[in-house]
């Protein structure tokens, strides 16, 4: 399961987040990463555990520079980097909980993921055009549900069915 935030523009995504992999008969593993897609992801040294409260931001500093920050509020660990991504035009905010596309495994069970204080350009996400896609199995069964944005204009939840 990957959980991340980012700014995306056709063919480019500046993103930061976490990932967890659970395989039969082996302990689950978790890590934090950032990526300037289509370049490969880069792991950070921020330790991630189940139940940690995390904060993540991607900020466009100017035409080609982005600051990506991840804070583990539970442990106090944090990571921040400024990266250059040339040729990026107008961006869209992206908040994602997904099964990575490279995975050939079934989606693991997980507790509800609560996204809070979500914003784009410093404003709540209420009133912006939101598109929600739930995760489907290879057989077409819907495996997650995404709530509506809460009345506060910035919180929503992704739940495993």
N, C-alpha and C positions, 0 to 999 in steps of 0.2 A: 504494500500500500504506500503510495506517495502522497504527501500533503504539501502543497506549495502555493506561493503567491508570485505574481510576476506582472510584467508589462509585455504585451505581445503586439507584434506587427508582422504582417505577412512574411513568413519565412524566418522570423527572428523571435525569440522569447528570452527576455532577461528574467531569470527566476531563481528563487531560493526556497529551500524547504527541507523536508525530512522524508526518510523512507524506512520502512520496516519489512522484513522478509521472514516468513514463517514457513519452514519446511518440515515435513513429517520426520520425527525421530531426531531432530536437531533443535537446539535453542534458537529462539527468534533473535535476529540481529537488527539493529537500528543505527542510522547515521544521518548526519546533516550534510547538505550539499548546496552548491549554487551552479548555475549553468547559463551560458550565453548561447542558447541553441541557435544554430545547429552544431556548435562545438560540444564536445562531450562534457558531462558533469564533472565537477571538482569537489571532492569530499572535504569538509571542514573538520576541525578538531573538537567541535562542540559535541559533548556526549548527550545522547538522547535516550530516555527510558520511557516505558509506558506511563501514562498519567502525567507526564511533564506538561507544564503550561508554557507555551512558546509564543513568541512574537516575531513577525517577519515583515520587512518592508523592502520595496524596490523603489528607488527614487531616481528620476531622470534629472541629472545635474545640469546638463546642457545637451547640445545636439548629439554628441557621441559618448558621453560619460554617464555611468549609472552607479549608484551606491546600493549595494545589496547587504542587508543586515538581518541577522538572526539572533534572538536573545532567548535563552532558556531561563524563564522567570523563576522556575523551581530551584535551579541550582545557582543562578547568577552568571553562568557562562554566556559569553557572547562572541559573535564573529561579525566583522564588517569588512567589506572590500569595495574599492572603486575600480570599475572595469570600463574598458572602451569597447563599444560595439558600433562600428561604422555602418552607415547606410540605413539606419533605423528611422522610419518616418513617424507619423502620428501613431500613438500607442493606445491600447485598450488594457484596462485592468483585468487580471485573471486571478481567481481564487479557486483552487482545485484540490479535490480528494479523488485519487484515481488509482486504478490498477495499472501499473506500468505496462506499456505496450510490448516490451520485450519479454514479459512474463508468460510462461506457458503453464502456470499454476492456477488453481482456483483461487478466488478471492477469499482471504481469511476472514474470520469473524473479527469484529472490532466494536468497542464501545462507541457511542455517538461522538462525533467530532463537532465541537462547538466553535464556530468562527465568531469572534467578537470584535467589536470596534473596527470593523472593516470600513475602509475609506478609499476613495480615488480622487486624486488631486486635492486632498485635504478635506473632502466633503463626504458625508454619509452616502451610502450606496442607494438610499431610497430615491426614487425618481430617475435613476439611470436605467438604461435598457439592460435588463438582466436576462441571461440565457442559462438555463440549468439543464444539465444532462446527467441522468442517473446511470450507474454502471450496470451493464447487462452481461449475463453469462454468454458463453459461446452458443448455448441453446436458445438464447433470446429471453431468458427469465430476468426480470428486473431485480437487481440485488441490493440496491440502495435507494433511499428516498432523500430528497433535499427539501427542507422546510421553506416556507416563505420567509422573507426578511421580516424580522420582528418590528414591532411598533417604534422602537428606538431608531430604526433606519440603518442599523449597522451589524446586527447579529443574525446568524442563521445556523442550522444544524444539518449535518449529513449523518444518516442512520443506516446501519446494515440491517437488511430485512431478515 
